Amino acid sequence: MKQIFRKKPALIAAAVLLTAASVFSFVRKTAPAYAASSKSAVASSVAGIHNVFPESYWAGLDALITRHPNWKFVAFYTTLSFDRCLYETDAEMYPTRNLVYYKPDVSGLTYPITTSWYSTEIPGSFIWEGNYWHALESGKFYQASEEAVRYCMDPRNFFDDVQIFQFLDSSVPVADSSLSQGLVNNIVNKVGEGVPHWLKSGEELDLYYEEEVANPAYQEYLERQAALQSSIEESIAESIAASIAASETEASSCEGNPSESPEEPSSSEAPPESSSEAETDPVPPETIIVKHYLTYAEAIQRVADELGLNAAVIATRIMQEHGGGTSPLISGTQAFTVVKNGQTVTVNGGYYNYFNIGASGSSPEEILTNGLREAYANGWNTRYKALLGGAQKYMNEYISRGQTTYYLQKFNVIVPPAGQQSRLFWGQYMQNLTAPQTECRMLYNSLAGADVLGGEYTFLIPVYENMSASNPRPTKDGNPNYKLGGIYVNGTKLDGFDMDRFSYGTAFIDRASSSLQIVSYAPTTKVTASIEHDGIVMPIVWQKTTFTESGQEFGSHSAEVYFEVGKTTVTVTSTAENGDSAQYSFSVFREEKVTPSESEEPSGSDETEEPSGTPDPSGTEEPSGSEEPGGTDPTEESSSTSGPEPSTEPQPTLLYGDVNGDGVWNIKDITLIGAYILKDIQLTGNSLLRADVNGDGKVNILDITIIGAYILKDIPTVPQR
């Protein structure tokens, strides 16, 4: 009797044993032979751990084997440098190779996914000028950061009772089928608590496998035909017997009257005909197809039995891919297009893809279409066919190639033997960086729920060369955007400004009080800045606001800044919400406006001017109200700042109390001395000398008092020495 989609029990058992034996052989013998220096070794005790694993593995594995003495740990020496796995062309830092789910509350993880899990280093992963991460794979994932990949790729970070199941050898089915079914039930039912789809009956789901069986109607037909044949044969026999008897009677009559000869049978008499029932009874088919309806848990277990796989692992994989139960890939109602005989035709649903095989692309629509086209190409037009066919591909593409753990299906670090096509780094089942962690948690919960953690389990753990001391979990959080959208001096953007350029030339101004504006792409960016002129470093006090342009919110820091005559260096530090920062620098050169009267020769007039606050071009000359070149008499009531006489060799002198060198004594000088006393700024050179008003060799409150007395007109001038 032929069965469709089902093997005979004896063949199933043989297949299970053959699959398990071949996969174990592949993992234990073939994998270590990938390179001349590669090897693997099994440890089932603390001493064994110390013999086969590097010392940095000992602490975690010692604790595990002490708690679970039936567990075995296999050291799989990859012969690969850890950093090579990250940076080699097409390796783990290749764009889109590793993605992180964008929601911070990733199911199954015991820690939050912070923004440091998302990449800013891979070009295009973070759009700085737009202040957002570029979403991938149906808009649900971001490119993973190097720090996150390092953490997830380092096996030493997962040596605990739960996460060690990332390394479980899943090629071996659970020996006890009833236990296996219980594990699958636990997994499916747990997900089904929130998603009723997974708990529906086979009839509700239209989930079934088909079996070809003998047709009872055909058996009944054969019986009817046999009875009819027997009846016909009896009728013929009776007819023959009657004919013989009649012939014998006629022969006797002829003997008494020889002149009479026997009559010829009438030509109108025909031989017995078959029954009309035989002519009208249709022949039914010998076999029929019977549908056996199954729940998801039953179907998954049956698929695993047929292929010789671990049913619990298959269940966690399907729940990971489609735990929400609403994907068009498993609805059976999604229309899609295929190319058939050179023509694009629409298929109105009826196909399923539970393992997301072939479901890739640059947009949600493309991902969906490619996944359904894969189902169409493989004939997965029932739910069971899709479960069985997907699991078969999973076994052929991964399990049979030695990728028998969740970890190895994420990070394919198996070096193929010479002559075999390489799938190194590329042959990964999933892009989701944390998938091994969430899937193994589902498996652990199922095993713990069935109280079978004390059983025998084998864990295949990669060992890399040149591993760093540790690769800790990323914890930094907050917006990473520290880049600036513009730096403006008096409303004009710095020449050649670019967010990735951090050093600029000089902006020229012709007035002392000028505006600075810093625009940040992120409103959360903090900006600090300072100016340095003639040895004086002063912070800039900003007024922070935000503004919206084309739907995006920007940060704006603005300030009115007093610039001395000459060159002033401006340093701007932008700090992102997560603490990342960058420093931009440029210079401002203030040119003094020269009036015609200032350019003429001195007139000899004794008239003096009120302090104007306009510094001389050098920024070092002291104010003068005298016609004589070279300075001023500090005892005069005038505090003119008209500047020195033109001279080929100017001889600047110090005006004590004029700390900023602008030619006047005012509150600005008091502020600078106060800031210096409080250690908010530094004073050097002439600025420091001018701050020591009373000449006692110290800069303190006494110097402030003298300048304050002048401002309050308690004294006519600031004494000079």
CORKA-V824721 format. One record per residue. N is the residue number from 1. PSI is psi in whole degrees, 0 to 359 (* if undefined). Layout:
N;PSI, N;PSI
This chain:
1;123, 2;139, 3;138, 4;134, 5;22, 6;138, 7;157, 8;150, 9;317, 10;320, 11;322, 12;312, 13;318, 14;320, 15;319, 16;312, 17;319, 18;317, 19;312, 20;315, 21;317, 22;321, 23;318, 24;318, 25;319, 26;314, 27;318, 28;331, 29;310, 30;313, 31;314, 32;340, 33;6, 34;328, 35;157, 36;328, 37;358, 38;154, 39;169, 40;157, 41;147, 42;137, 43;129, 44;19, 45;168, 46;318, 47;319, 48;321, 49;315, 50;337, 51;328, 52;344, 53;153, 54;158, 55;327, 56;348, 57;343, 58;309, 59;311, 60;316, 61;327, 62;316, 63;321, 64;313, 65;335, 66;320, 67;331, 68;79, 69;344, 70;353, 71;148, 72;143, 73;124, 74;122, 75;114, 76;105, 77;110, 78;339, 79;15, 80;141, 81;139, 82;316, 83;329, 84;321, 85;340, 86;315, 87;347, 88;151, 89;131, 90;12, 91;202, 92;337, 93;10, 94;138, 95;135, 96;0, 97;322, 98;123, 99;156, 100;134, 101;134, 102;342, 103;136, 104;339, 105;64, 106;127, 107;135, 108;348, 109;146, 110;7, 111;158, 112;148, 113;110, 114;171, 115;341, 116;353, 117;343, 118;140, 119;141, 120;349, 121;331, 122;124, 123;133, 124;352, 125;323, 126;127, 127;98, 128;312, 129;340, 130;348, 131;48, 132;157, 133;143, 134;119, 135;144, 136;165, 137;77, 138;18, 139;13, 140;352, 141;154, 142;156, 143;134, 144;146, 145;161, 146;320, 147;320, 148;318, 149;317, 150;315, 151;312, 152;335, 153;343, 154;107, 155;331, 156;343, 157;357, 158;31, 159;68, 160;173, 161;329, 162;302, 163;346, 164;339, 165;357, 166;333, 167;9, 168;132, 169;104, 170;4, 171;345, 172;119, 173;157, 174;127, 175;319, 176;110, 177;326, 178;322, 179;317, 180;315, 181;324, 182;320, 183;316, 184;317, 185;317, 186;315, 187;310, 188;317, 189;325, 190;314, 191;323, 192;343, 193;328, 194;344, 195;93, 196;340, 197;321, 198;350, 199;5, 200;158, 201;164, 202;324, 203;320, 204;322, 205;342, 206;43, 207;116, 208;159, 209;157, 210;145, 211;133, 212;122, 213;165, 214;140, 215;115, 216;326, 217;327, 218;322, 219;317, 220;322, 221;316, 222;321, 223;319, 224;319, 225;322, 226;317, 227;320, 228;318, 229;318, 230;319, 231;320, 232;317, 233;320, 234;319, 235;320, 236;318, 237;317, 238;321, 239;320, 240;318, 241;319, 242;322, 243;320, 244;318, 245;320, 246;323, 247;319, 248;321, 249;318, 250;324, 251;322, 252;322, 253;324, 254;329, 255;325, 256;340, 257;83, 258;335, 259;344, 260;135, 261;153, 262;146, 263;142, 264;143, 265;146, 266;135, 267;347, 268;346, 269;128, 270;157, 271;160, 272;133, 273;154, 274;161, 275;146, 276;335, 277;322, 278;328, 279;332, 280;350, 281;109, 282;153, 283;113, 284;162, 285;148, 286;324, 287;160, 288;160, 289;125, 290;134, 291;129, 292;111, 293;140, 294;151, 295;171, 296;315, 297;318, 298;319, 299;317, 300;318, 301;319, 302;319, 303;314, 304;319, 305;319, 306;327, 307;352, 308;38, 309;167, 310;112, 311;324, 312;323, 313;319, 314;318, 315;315, 316;325, 317;316, 318;319, 319;325, 320;319, 321;320, 322;35, 323;332, 324;338, 325;6, 326;4, 327;138, 328;341, 329;340, 330;10, 331;329, 332;2, 333;355, 334;125, 335;150, 336;171, 337;149, 338;159, 339;121, 340;121, 341;40, 342;0, 343;141, 344;121, 345;156, 346;131, 347;120, 348;65, 349;192, 350;12, 351;152, 352;150, 353;94, 354;341, 355;8, 356;28, 357;129, 358;359, 359;84, 360;163, 361;178, 362;356, 363;158, 364;321, 365;317, 366;320, 367;314, 368;313, 369;315, 370;323, 371;320, 372;328, 373;324, 374;317, 375;319, 376;315, 377;330, 378;0, 379;30, 380;69, 381;11, 382;162, 383;318, 384;319, 385;322, 386;320, 387;313, 388;314, 389;319, 390;318, 391;324, 392;316, 393;320, 394;317, 395;314, 396;319, 397;337, 398;301, 399;313, 400;344, 401;7, 402;354, 403;73, 404;5, 405;159, 406;319, 407;310, 408;337, 409;340, 410;313, 411;97, 412;95, 413;27, 414;116, 415;122, 416;156, 417;162, 418;136, 419;348, 420;140, 421;133, 422;134, 423;18, 424;127, 425;322, 426;325, 427;59, 428;145, 429;322, 430;152, 431;337, 432;113, 433;324, 434;5, 435;316, 436;324, 437;319, 438;323, 439;318, 440;332, 441;319, 442;317, 443;315, 444;314, 445;324, 446;316, 447;319, 448;321, 449;329, 450;1, 451;47, 452;21, 453;345, 454;0, 455;182, 456;121, 457;145, 458;130, 459;126, 460;109, 461;120, 462;146, 463;128, 464;162, 465;152, 466;46, 467;142, 468;167, 469;323, 470;161, 471;84, 472;162, 473;136, 474;131, 475;345, 476;139, 477;165, 478;166, 479;130, 480;2, 481;107, 482;358, 483;147, 484;148, 485;348, 486;149, 487;124, 488;134, 489;117, 490;40, 491;357, 492;128, 493;144, 494;138, 495;127, 496;23, 497;138, 498;142, 499;336, 500;7, 501;130, 502;356, 503;134, 504;170, 505;220, 506;136, 507;133, 508;135, 509;162, 510;17, 511;154, 512;309, 513;116, 514;157, 515;141, 516;138, 517;131, 518;124, 519;126, 520;144, 521;332, 522;131, 523;344, 524;354, 525;135, 526;133, 527;129, 528;155, 529;160, 530;157, 531;147, 532;124, 533;126, 534;42, 535;353, 536;126, 537;121, 538;138, 539;155, 540;131, 541;119, 542;154, 543;115, 544;133, 545;177, 546;157, 547;158, 548;134, 549;125, 550;39, 551;357, 552;138, 553;131, 554;160, 555;147, 556;128, 557;124, 558;154, 559;150, 560;123, 561;135, 562;120, 563;133, 564;161, 565;136, 566;202, 567;131, 568;131, 569;131, 570;127, 571;124, 572;126, 573;122, 574;129, 575;124, 576;167, 577;329, 578;0, 579;347, 580;147, 581;165, 582;158, 583;126, 584;142, 585;147, 586;175, 587;152, 588;129, 589;118, 590;123, 591;131, 592;135, 593;127, 594;119, 595;160, 596;321, 597;328, 598;338, 599;350, 600;165, 601;152, 602;140, 603;350, 604;4, 605;147, 606;2, 607;145, 608;160, 609;158, 610;152, 611;129, 612;342, 613;4, 614;117, 615;158, 616;163, 617;325, 618;337, 619;7, 620;346, 621;149, 622;159, 623;152, 624;134, 625;10, 626;152, 627;343, 628;134, 629;153, 630;357, 631;202, 632;161, 633;111, 634;349, 635;349, 636;151, 637;334, 638;145, 639;42, 640;146, 641;33, 642;347, 643;167, 644;164, 645;147, 646;138, 647;143, 648;335, 649;80, 650;143, 651;88, 652;145, 653;169, 654;133, 655;98, 656;136, 657;337, 658;76, 659;318, 660;0, 661;25, 662;3, 663;2, 664;157, 665;120, 666;190, 667;336, 668;320, 669;319, 670;318, 671;317, 672;316, 673;318, 674;317, 675;324, 676;317, 677;322, 678;1, 679;28, 680;335, 681;171, 682;142, 683;133, 684;168, 685;221, 686;328, 687;319, 688;321, 689;318, 690;334, 691;337, 692;80, 693;316, 694;1, 695;26, 696;8, 697;6, 698;152, 699;110, 700;195, 701;335, 702;323, 703;321, 704;321, 705;320, 706;313, 707;320, 708;321, 709;323, 710;316, 711;323, 712;3, 713;26, 714;336, 715;151, 716;334, 717;165, 718;119, 719;141, 720;152, 721;*
